[in-house]
Amino acid sequence: MASKILMPKLSPTMEEGQISRWLKKEGDEVQANETIAEVDTDKATMEMTSLESGVLLKILVPAGANAKLGQVIAIIGKKDEDISQILAEIESSSTSQSADTSKPEIAASAPETKTESFKTEIATQPPKLEVPLVQQTEKARSDDEEKGDGRLFVSPIAARMAAEHGIDLRNVRGSGPGGRIIKRDIEQMLLKAERVEEKELQKPQPLITQMLEAPSASAYREESITPMRKTIATRLTQSIGPIPTFYLTVDIEMDNAINLRKQINEKLNDEDKVSLNDIIVKAAAMALMKHPFVNSSYRDDKIRFYEDADIGVAVAIEDGLITPVIRKANKKGITEISREIKQLAARAREKKLQPEEYTGATFSISNLGMFGIKQFTALINPPEAAILAVGAATETPVVRNGNIEIHSIMSVTMSCDHRVIDGATGAKFLQTFKQMLENPILMLL
């Protein structure tokens, strides 16, 4: 009997996937556990295997299209097997879901506004939920009204309540005998309206509530975003919203760290040479062990402290950003950290990372110094409590004992979750981090 192939969950946070390409075409034989497609998830491109052997009878989601978790994307079965019944079931299910989502329970209305190019509106108070007023008729609706001519059964008290609260009875489903609208139905409608309004009040109100796109004379093209880019947008929007963030910046003299890197690399092959970023990761890991609040996360009114420093290292890839994780970086040497970063970064750019290789970091580092960026701020990746933005180390004049000296100065900015980290706590962490880099021998103690 033919079977449905469903979109599987290929990453912990995946909600939908995009078929990157099918490795089999309709009519091809498939063996159990054979790879049949590549799927772009919110984190990486993953291989999808078949759970059973058979013939790929029908592809329902073509390459380049998105599918929700559990959505039927293909059908597998015996050669020339009739799948018309399965296709009918899928079509029926799709039609039913579409119909369900198109039925609003409360009809909301808002005044129309005309504008030529764009409109900005300053939000000074939360929006009110508006319900259309009941249309008044010469004769009040009562129990003796009939449905045959398009009117409704409604009790007098229900009609009065609806008029008082501005509820359109056409939007109310009666639960009384014969579908009559009774007092309880109006009360339920009012309760639902209160819940909707409460949710609206809880939403952060934007400064600009409406912006219409101005016409442009320039030609343009649009591309659908990948699942990874969609997840980046969602996660970072979450970061800006609920996380009360503050920022701390410190300048660090990197001369000794640069000299340490030179000394290490003199004894290594070209492919094994370490970068300044590898030393920064090690210094951060050691500092985290001395400041547990920075190596923690806020979860359901509790603070979770982590025993080891699992550091996410941001890596730019073709269509987004991903943070491979260096596990227990506090227990690894600089050369081992360097080797792992190289391997994970290569796998990330090839989109071959497994979920366990890019999830579960306790602290993240984003380094744009190699692009000449001197200073920037990074957005916290929930549920982590902090992220360190690392700028370029540049030769800078420094006044010391009345003399001008030239030193390599690197500026770092830490974004902190104020629910977990206080200003003094974050400052002490950066102080320790600074000491580690300015005196690398401390990383050996």
N, C-alpha and C positions, 0 to 999 in steps of 0.2 A: 504494500500500500504506500502511496506517495506521502511524503512528509514535508512539513514546512521548515525552512531554514530561517531562524529569527536573528535579528541584530543582537549579538551578545554584549555583555558588559566587559569591556577590555581594559578599563582603568577604574580605580576606586571612585572617581568623581564624574565619570562619563554619564551623560544624559542622552546623547545622540551621537551617531557616527556618520562619517562621509565615506562612501565607497571610493577609494582611491583608484583601484582598478580590479577587474575580475581576471583571475588567472585561468579560469575555465569559461567556456562559452556554452550556450545551450546545445544539448546533444552530446556533450563530452561525458565520458565515464569518470567517476570520482570514487576514490578509495577512502575508507574511514581514516580519520586523522590526517588527511591530505589537505594542504593549503589550497583554498579555492579563491581567496580574495585578500586584498590589502585594504585596511580600514583606517582612515584618519580619525583618531580620537582627540579628546581635549588636550592630550599630552604628547602623543607620538603616533607614528604609523605602525599599526600592529597587523600581524598575519591572522587570518581567520581560517580555521580548519573545519572540515565536515565531520560530524559525529557518526556518520554512517556511509556505507558504500551504496552506489547506485549511479543513475544518470541525471545530470543537471537538466531538468525538464523545462524550467522557466526561470528567467531572471526578472524580478519585479522592480528592483531598484537599480538603475543603471549607474555606471561609473560617473562620479562627479555629483551624485545626488545624496541627500541626507536621509537618515532613517532613525526614528526613535528607538530606544531600547525595547526589545520584544516585538518590534515590527517585523512582519514577514518580508523578507528580501529576496527569497528564491524558493523553488520547489524542487525536491529531489525524489526520485522513485525509479521504477522499472522502465525500460525502453518502451516507447509508444503507449505508456499508461495514460488513461483518461484522467485529466485533472480538472475537468470543467466544474465539478462540484466544489472542489477546494477554491477555485478562482471565484465562484459565486459566493462562497462563504466570506472570502476576503473582501469582496466588493460590498456585500451586505453589511459587514462589520464597519467598513470605512464610511458608508452612507449613514449608518446609525450614529456613529460618533460625530459626524459632521452636523447632523440634525440636532443632536443634544447640545452642542456648543453654540448653536445659533439661536437658542431660546432664552432671551433675557427674562428674569423674574420681575425686575422693577424697571419701568421705563423712565430713564433719566433724560432731562432736557437741559439745554444751556442756550443762552442768547447767542445769536449769530453776530459776528463782527466782520466787517469788510475792511480790507487793507490792500494797498497797491503792491508793495514789495516785501515789507516785513513789519512785524508788530512785536514790541517788547512790553511786558507787563510786570510791574514790581509786585511780588506776593507779600502783602502786609498781613494777611490772616489766612487760616486754613480754608479750603473750599467747602461750601455747604452742599449737601446732597439735596438736589431738587427733584420733586416728584410732580408730574403733571396734575393740574387741578382737575377735579371731576367736572365733566360737562353737565351743566344744570339743564333739566328739562322741565316743562310745564307741569308734568305729573310725576311725582316721586315714584321711584321703583319700589315695588312691594311684592308680597308673596304671590299675587295673582298674575305676575308677568310671565309670559311664555317665551320659550327659547325658539319657537318656530319662526318668529319674525325677527330674530337677531338680538332680542333682549335677554336679560338675565334674571334668574331667580335670586332674590336677595331679601334678607329680613330687614325690617325697618331700622332696627338698632345698628345693623351692619352698614346700611346706607348712610345713616347719620354720622357714624364714626369715620367712614370713608370721606364724607364731605368735609368734616372737621379737620382731617389730616391731609387732605389733598391727594387722595389715592384714587387712581383710575380703576374702577371696578373691572374693566376689561382685562386687567393684568392680574386679577385675583382668581385662583382656582377654588371653587366652592367644595366644602367637605360635608355639607349637610345633605339631607335626603334629596335625591334627584339632582344633585350638584348645586343645591342652594348655597349661596354665600352667607355665612353666619358670622356672629361676633368673633369667634375663635379665629376665623380666617383673616380678619382684619388685624387682630392682635399679632398673629404670626407674621403678617406682612410688615407691621411696624417694627417688630423685633428684628427682622432681617435688615430693614432699613437702618436701624441703629447700629447693627454690626458693620454694615458697609461704611457708614459714616465714621465709626470708630477706627476702622482700618485706614480710612483716608486721612484722619487726623494724625495717625501715628506715622504716616509717611513724611519724610523731610520735604519741605516745600522749596521748589527751585526759585532762584531769583528771577530768572527769565522763564516764563511759563509757556511762551509760544514764540517760535521763530519760523517764518516762512522763507523758503529759499528764494533769493533774488535771482532773476534771470541772468544767465551768463552767455556771453558771445563765444566763449572758448569751447572747443570740442572736448569731450571727455569720454571716459569709459568706466564702467563699474564692474567689480568682481565680487562674487559671493565670498564672505569670510570663511575661513577654515574653522573646524571645530576647536582647534587650539586657540586661534585668535578670539573666537567667541568666548572661550573660557577665561582667557586673559582679561578681556573686557569685563566679564561678570565678576571675577575674583577681585580685580583692582577697584571696581566700583564698590564692592562690599568693603574693601579696605578703607576707602575714603569715608564711607557712611558711618558704620557703627563703632569704628575704632578711634578713640580720642588720642590723637597723635601729637607728639611734640618732637623737636629736632635739636640735636646737640652737635656742634662742629668743633674740631680740634686740629691744629697743625702739628705735624710730626716731622722731625729731622730724620731723614732716611739714609744718611751717609753710611752708618754702620751696617744697616741692613743690606745696602747695595754692595758694600765690601764683603759681607758674608756670602752673598750670592756669587760674587766673583771667585772667592776662595773655594766654594763648593763646586762650581762649574769647571774649575781648573782640573779637577780629578775625575770628571765625568765625560762620557761620550756625548756627541752632539744631540742625539735623540733622548738622552737622559737629563739634559741640563734643566735646572730649575729656573722658575721665573720669580719675579718679585711678588707676584700674587700668591705663589705657593707659600712664601714666608709669611705673608699677611694672613693667610688662612690658618697657619700654625699658631701665630701670635694670638689671633682671635680665639682659637680653641682653648689655648692656655688661659687667657683672660676670662673666658666663660666659666671655667672651673672655679675661679676665685669670686665670681659674682653670679650666684645661682638664679637671681631674679631675672637676669637678662637671658638666661638659658631656660626659659619657662614659657608657659602659655596660659591664657585665661579661658577657662572652660566651665560654663554653667555655674557661675558664682564661686568657682574654686580656682586655685592656681596650681598648675601641674609643673613640678620641677623635674628636669631630666638629668640623669646621672652622667651621661656622656654628651659631648658636643658633636651633633650630626649637622654638619654645615652644608647648606645649599649654595652652590657656586653658579651664579647666573651665566648662561651661555646663549648668545644670540644665534638663532638658526634662520633658515630662509624665510619662514612665514610666522615667526614669533620669537618667544623667549621661553627657555626651560631651565630649571635649576637642578642639575644632577647633585646627589647628596654624597658627601664624604663622611662615611660612618665612623664614629669614634675618632675624630680627627685629633682629639687631645691625647690619644695613645699612639699616634703614628708620627714618624719622622718626616722631615721636609721632603726628602727624596721620594718616600712612599706616597705622600700626599700629591706630589707633582705627577707621579706616574698614574695615579688614579684619576686625577683631573684630566690628563691627556686622553686616557682611555674613554672616560665617560663623555667628554666633549666630542670626541670622534664619533661615538655611538649616537650621541644626540643629533649631530649634523646629518647622520645617515638615517635618523628616525628609527633607531633600533633599540632604544632604551626600554627596559621593562619597568612596570609601575613601581616596583620596590626600589628602583634606582633613582627615582626623581620625586618620591613622596616621603613625608615624615621628617623633614628637616626641623631642627630646633632653633636655627639661626641662619640667616642668609647674608651673602656678600655679593654686591654688584659693583664691578670694577670697570669704569670707562676711561681710566687713565691712559690706556694704550691708544685712545682716540684723541688725546690732548685735552680732554675735559678736566678742568681744574677742580670744580666743585659742583655737586648736584645733590638732590634728595631722591630717595627711592621709596616706593610704596611698600608697606608691610604686607607680607604674604600670610594671610590667616592660616592656621591659628598661632603662628609665631609671634613673639612679643617685640621683635626688633629686626631691623635690617641695616647693614652698614654700606653706605655709598662711598666708594673709594675713587679719588681723583688722581691726576697725574703728579708724579714727583718732578718738580722743576727747580732749577737753580735759582735761588732767591737771596738777595742781600739781607743779612741779619746783623743787627747791632749787638755786640757783646763786649762788655767792659770798655765801652767807649770806642771800640773798633768795629769796622764793617767787615764782616766775613761772608763768604758765599757758601751756602749749604743747600742740599736737595731737600725741599720742603714738600710734603704731601698733605693735602687736606682731606679729612674724612668726615662724613656727616652720618649720624645714627638716627634713624626714625624709631621712636619708642612708643609702645602702647602704654598710655598713662594708667590704665587699669591695673597694670602689673609693675611697671617701672616708674619710680619717682625721679625727679630731676637729679638729685644727689646720687642716686643709685646708678643712673646712666653715666653721670660725670665720672664716678669712681671707676666704672668699667673702662671708659675711654682713657682714663689716666693710667690704668694698668696696661691697656693695649699699647699706649704710647711708650711706656717704659720698656715693654717687651721689644718693640721695634728699634728704639733708640739704643737699647742695650741687649742685643740678641742673646747674649750669654745667659740671661735670665730664663730663656726658654729651656735651658738644660737643667735648671734647678728644680 
